[in-house]
Amino acid sequence: MQVSARALRRPFASEGYHRRVARVKPYLSPPTRQKRKAWAEQYRDWQVSDWSDVIWSDECALSVGDVSGTIWVTRRPGEEYLEDCLVPRFARRTTVMIWGAIYRNYKGPLVIWNTNSWGNINGSTYIKNIIRPHLHPWWCSLHHNDMTNSGYVYFQQDGAPAHRSKHAAAAFQELGMGNYIFPWPPSSPDLSPIEGIWRLLKRRIMHRDPRPLTVPDLHSAIIEEWDRISPDEILNLTASVPERVQDVLGSNGGHTAW
């Protein structure tokens, strides 16, 4: 049967099927799905009070000149090439890497990675430039100020090579944190509330007027927008972890909407 694409679209649309932009998610192999499900099974009974003893951390990359989605401009005919009506595209995008942490409704340290001085992120540089000078003192202060429910503060990090290197593991043991590294399933950014902080931070930076178009401007924007993130915004994310766990169980270890 010869049927045009247009003719097919009509009956599909009547049943609620439309062409939509595909969501981008990490690939989940069957073993990864099993690990995510097993992890969620282990923590399915944890309440918000249990999860409030976990420090959530991650790296995030931002690029100079990034824009969000389709940019609309209001102009007259013939003004499409005016500077104010253009979205700049850089021949070579400069990426800035940051690391941050949150706990309950608190912001922890924010580190802007200094590639020129520190090189790339590996086990050694991760410990030297993030964990020892920033994360460990904050982790200790939470203990000393009795800001825990269980008496312990756990530290979550994903499975990046720098995080699970032998050098990092040995350093965590030396610092007394080895027994408090929270187990984490692979390919699971949807389970970590700090991912919501990065989305919030990126969206606010992209909508700044003017947008940061140089590395120093981007550094300033990152610090300013990080400082503006409120305790309520952090708490809304950290308190959502039990729901995220249930969603992983509901998807049998598969993807969630987070």
N, C-alpha and C positions, 0 to 999 in steps of 0.2 A: 504494500500500500504506500502510495506517495502522499506524504503529509508535510506541509510546510511547518517551520519552527513556530511561526505565529499562530497557526491553527492549534498546535499542541499547547502553547502557553495558556490559552483560554481555559481548557478543561483543568489543567493543573492549577491555575489561579483560583478556579471555583472551589477547589479542595484545599485551598490555603497554601499551596506551594508557589514560591516566588524565588527568583534569583537573588541571592544575598551574598554578602562578603563573608568568606570563610574565616572563622576564628583561628588564631595561631596559638597552638599549644605544644608543649614538648611531646616528642614521640614516646609512647608508652608500650614497651614490648610486653609480652605475656609475663615474663619473670618480674618485670618492674611493677606491673599491676598487682601481682601476688604480694610483693614486698610492701606496696602501699596499703593493701588490704590488711595484711598481717600487722602492720604498724598501727593502723586505725583500730583494729581489734584490741590491741594491747592497751590503747588509751581511750577506749570508747566510754569508759565510766568517769573519766576526769571531768571535773567541773571547772567553772571560770576561776575559782579560788586556787585550784591546782595549777592551772596554766599561768596564773599570775606570778608564779615563782620562776618563770622562764625568761631569759634575755633573748630577744630575737635579733639576729644580725644578718647582714648581707652586703654585697657590693652592688653598685649600680653605675652604669655608663651613661653619660650625657654628652651630646655633641654640640659644638658651636653652630648656631644657626638653625637648630632643629625647629620644625614647625609641626603643628598638630592638625592632621586631617586636611580637608579642603579649606583653603583660605579664600574668603570672599572680599572683594573691594568694591567700593562705590565710586564710579567714575563716569565720565562722558565718553562718547565715541572718539577714537583717536588718541585716548590717553593711556592705552594699555601698556605702553613702554615707558611711562613716567616712573621715576625711581620709587615714588610712594605707592605705586600700583603693582610692584613686582615682588615676588618672593625670591630672595637670593638663593642661589645654588652654588655651593663652594666646590671648587675643583678637588680639593682634598680636605675632608672634614677632620677637624681636630676633636678628639674624644677625651673627656675628662672622667676619670674613674674616682668614685667616692665609696667610702665604707661607713656604715652607721649602725646603731643599735637602739632598740626601744625596750622598755620594761614596764608592764602595767600601763600607766598613763604618763610615763616619763620618757623624755628623750635622753639617750646616752651620748657618748662621744660621736662626733662627725669628723671623719678624716678625708681630706682631699689628697688623693695619691699623687706624690711628686715623682713622676717618672724620670725626670732628668737626674735627680739625686738618688732615687731608690731603685731604679730599674723596674723590671717587670715584677708582678706579684707571684712569688713562689713561697714555699714553706718558710724559708729563712727570712725573707723580707716581710712576710705577713706577720711573723712573730715580732720581729725587730721594730717595725714601724706602726703596728696596730695593736697587737695584743699586749706587749709589755708596757708601752707608754700610755695606752688609752683604756683598753678593755679591762685589763687586770686591776688597775687601781679602782675603777668604777665598780667592778664585781666585788672587790674587798669592802668598799664603802657601803654597799647594800647589805652585806653581812654585818658589818660593824654597827650599822644603824638599825639593826633588827627589822629590816624591811622585807621580811619573808613570812609566809604562813607555815611552811614546813621546817624552817630552820636552814634550808638550803636554797641557793640560787643556781639554777641550771643555765647553761649557755648553749644556745642553738646556733649551728652553722650548717650550711649545705655541704654536699660532697665534692666541692671543687678540689682539684689536686693540691692546691696550697693548703687547704684546711686539713686534709687527711694524710699529709706527708709524714714521714717518720720524724723529721725535724720538729714539726708542729706538735705531734703527739708527745715527744720527749719534753718539749718546752711546757706543755700543759701539765704534765706530771710534775715537773720541777716547780711550777707556780702553784701547785696544790689544786689545780682545776681538773685534773685528769678524770676524776670520778664524777664530775658534774657536766661533762659534755653530753648534751642531749642527743639520743639516737635519732637519726633522720633518714627517711626513705628517699630513694633516688628520684630525680625528675619530679619534684613536688613543690614548686614555688607557690602553688595554689593553697598550700597548707600554712604558709608563713605570713603572718599579718604585716610584716615589714614591707612586703611587696606592694601592699596598698599605700604605704607611705611613699614609696618611690613613684607610684603612679600619680599621687597627689602632688609631689614635688615637681615632677616633669611637667604636668599640666599647668601648674602655676608659673613655672619658668617660661614655658612656651607662649603663655598669654601675657607676659610682661610687655609693657610698651614704654620704651622701645625694647625689642628682643635683644638679648646679649649676643653680639656678633664678634667678640674677641674673647680669648681665654680669660684675661683678667675680669672682664664683665661677667662671664659665666661663673667664675669663682665667687664673685660678689653676690650674684643672683642666688647661687646655691646656698650660701650662708644665710642670706636674708630670708629666703623662703623656708629653710629649715627652722630658723628661729620663729617663724610665724605659725608653724604647725602647733595646734593647740592640744592640751592634755585630753580634751574630750574626743578629738579626732583620733588620737592614739588609742584611747580606751575602747572606742567603738570597734577598732580592728583587733586588738588583743583579746577582747571579750568574745570575739566571733569564732575562736578556735574550736570549741566544742561542736559548733554547727558545721564547721569545715570537716571535722572528723566524721560526723554522721553522714555528710554528703559523699565522702570517699567510700564509706561502707555501702551507701545506697547505690553507688555506681560500680560496686564490686571491684574497687581499686582503680577505676577508670577516671576520666576527667570530671571536673566539677566546674561550676559557674564562677568560682572565685578566681 
